[in-house]
Amino acid sequence: MNESPGRCVVVGTGRAGAAFSSALAAAGWVVTSVPARPITANTASQKELTELAEQVALADVVLIAVSDTAIETVAAALPGSSALYLHASGASGLDLLAPHQRVGSLHPLMSLPDAETGARRLLDHCTFAIDGDPLLRDIVESLGGQAVEVAPSQRVAYHAAATIAANHLTALCAQIERLAEEVGVPVAAYWSMMSNTLDNVAAGGAADALTGPAARADWVTIRAHLAALPSDDDRRLYRACCAAAARLAGHQVPADIDGP
C-alpha cells in the first residue's frame, strides 16, 4: 500500500471545500473537514476550538476553502503550527494568510458546481494556479494535476480570464437557452455547435476559428439579428460580443452596432 501524501485540514464545507476534501481523500491524504462558519461568526465552542488546534497541530497542510472576503478572518482565527497554510482563491494574494509562516495559494482552473462533480474534476488532470511554498507542486502532483505558477501581480488578471471562461460563457449559454426555446429548436443542437467551436479554437486559436456575419463584416445580417432579438438585454449582449468578434477579424465596427 502506498504511503499517504500527508494530513490536510480543509476549512470550509461549501462546494469548493467539499470537492477538495473528497479529491484529497481519494488521492490518499488523511483529510479532516472543518466548517468555517463557527470560526467566522465567532461561535465555536471551547471544545471545538481545542479539537481544531489538535487537528491543525497534526496537519501538514491547512487549506482554507472559503469566500475571498472570509479568508483573512479565518486565517487569523486558526491556530499556528508548522503546517503549510493555503487558500483556494484565484484573485487573492498571500498577504491574507499573514499570521502564518508557511503560506501559499492553490486555485483550480476548473468550475466546481457541486462536491461530487468538483472532486472528479480536481482529479482529472486539472490545472492549478499556484503561488508560494514549494510543497504546492507535490500537492498538485498527488492530485494528478498540472501546476502553473501565477505571480502575485498577475493573479487578478488570471482570475478575470477564468471568470470570463466560466461565468461569461454561462451567461451566453443562458441567452442561447432563451432563444432556442423561443424558436423551437432543441438547445442540444446549439451545445453541439459550441463544442465544435471550442474544438476549433483549441486547434487553431480564436481568430482562425471565427466564422459568421461578424467575421465577414455582414452588417445587414447583424442588423437583422438585432431587430429579431426579443429584449434590450439580448441586444446589448449581442452587440458587445458581435463588436468584439468583428474587431478580432480586423473590421471597423459601425457605430450603431458598437453602441449600447
Salt bridges, closest charged atoms under 4 A:
ASP133 OD2 - ARG102 NE 3.19
GLU149 OE2 - ARG137 NH2 3.09
ASP218 OD2 - ARG216 NE 3.75
ASP232 OD1 - ARG235 NH2 2.83
ASP233 OD1 - ARG236 NH2 2.37
ASP234 OD1 - ARG178 NH2 2.62
ASP256 OD2 - ARG223 NE 2.71
ASP258 OD1 - ARG247 NH1 3.16
